[in-house]
Amino acid sequence: MPSQARTLFGHLVAYGASELASKLSRLGVVIAVARTLEVKEIGIAAAALAIGDLLKSLTENGIGQRLIAARDEDLPALCNRAHQLFWIWGLGLFAAQAALAGLVWGLSGNTMLALLILVLSGEYLFMPGGLVQTALALRKGRLKKTAAIAGGQAVLANLASIVLAFYWPTALALVLPRLVTAPFWLISMRRLHPWRRDPAAGMAPVRPFVQFGWAVLGTEIVKTARLHADKLLIGALLGPELLGFYFMAFNAGLSLATSFSTAFAAVLFPHLCTSADRAGALRQALLVSLCLVAPAVMAQSLAAPWYVPILLGERWAELAQPIAILCLVAIPTMLWTAAAGWMRAENRPGRELAATAVLTLALIANTVITAPFGLVTIAWGYLAVASVTMLALSLPALRAALSSPRPQAAQLPLTLPMKA
């Protein structure tokens, strides 16, 4: 196996192991809440998490990726500016989400939902202090350690949720641990790659961040809408109790797809940025990831009728079929994740944004059309729409990956001009 492929495989295994540990502990949360919380409480928590994750997508603004792809001589000034922008952005998001919590309480009178949204906003007070360090660690190729930190925080949060679900069975059990474990992430990232602001380096202009970041930000917002807008629609159309069933089915069925795609996306962008043969690197990434994912999702899908009633309890046994269907979404998701990473590495974030918007609208339309016909119909529609749309949108990347090798000088793209 070529050295680049070995490196990619090692990073994928590291991030995959981190995501696997996170999802296994998340499975413990699903089991715990299935046996302790009422379906309506699960639905309220699902709505709060969907709202929180939609706003959290605004943190993926391309600033960190600009640091990863920058020239060495530009880095100190860029880090100074990025640190400032991260704090402005984080405090702004905290204020916006806190205001949204107040608005939800004022309009609906749902105190628990407003409280959950407010609790989630506290994460923004911890994130800015470690984001520059995270980007610099990724730039240095320390993906295994960043994966371990992210996975460690997720596992700690999930274990805390399990404990809370049994001893304090309320919707807060699904939300509060995300805030409580935020200091673990912050301290770990700051120790992994220490960084201090260098006043002598000055400040890089804001314009390069905006030029690249607007499309990345838009893509992440639309991507998060694809993952969570359906929950808000189901809650609005069918009520919190049916949203609880929907949340459990999609959380169990799509967990493998999201865990693998998250790990793959984190590894792929730095890999493509530093590759002398980007088409070859993309081809390697596709082969390695699909060989890892396809057998796992097929096994999970086939075993769903057996493990769902055992793990979740007999009252959730009817979810086995939609879970088995949704597991298969992982395969086209990996293909689309590779295509999206290639577009971003090729400095085409606008194209990625447009494609992600098309995919999101298609999946939201599927939810609206199939919702009256039950979870199984929604799941089949989701699989069909995702497969066809993701394959069509991935064709440019597939053509690049399957084309003959085109040697090019190894360099980091997206070099940053130091003049506004």
Sequence and secondary structure as in RCSB ss.txt:
>XXXX:A:sequence
MPSQARTLFGHLVAYGASELASKLSRLGVVIAVARTLEVKEIGIAAAALAIGDLLKSLTENGIGQRLIAARDEDL
PALCNRAHQLFWIWGLGLFAAQAALAGLVWGLSGNTMLALLILVLSGEYLFMPGGLVQTALALRKGRLKKTAAIA
GGQAVLANLASIVLAFYWPTALALVLPRLVTAPFWLISMRRLHPWRRDPAAGMAPVRPFVQFGWAVLGTEIVKTA
RLHADKLLIGALLGPELLGFYFMAFNAGLSLATSFSTAFAAVLFPHLCTSADRAGALRQALLVSLCLVAPAVMAQ
SLAAPWYVPILLGERWAELAQPIAILCLVAIPTMLWTAAAGWMRAENRPGRELAATAVLTLALIANTVITAPFGL
VTIAWGYLAVASVTMLALSLPALRAALSSPRPQAAQLPLTLPMKA
>XXXX:A:secstr
  HHHHHHHHHHHHHHHHHHHHHHHHHHHHHHHHHHS HHHHHHHHHHHHHHHHHHGGG  SHHHHHHTS GGGH
HHHHHHHHHHHHHHHHHHHHHHHHHHHHHHHHH  HHHHHHHHHHHGGGGTTHHHHHHHHHHHHTT HHHHHHHH
HHHHHHHHHHHHHHHHHS SGGGGTHHHHHTHHHHHHHHHHHS     GGG    SHHHHHHHHHHHHHHHHHHH
HHHHHHHHHHHHH HHHHHHHHHHHHHHSHHHHHHHHHHHHHHHHHHHT S HHHHHHHHHHHHHHHHHHHHHHH
HHHHHHHHHHHH GGGGGGHHHHHHHHTTHHHHHHHHHHHHHHHHTT HHHHHHHHHHHHHHHHHHHHHHGGG H
HHHHHHHHHHHHHHHHHHTHHHHHHHHS         SS   S  
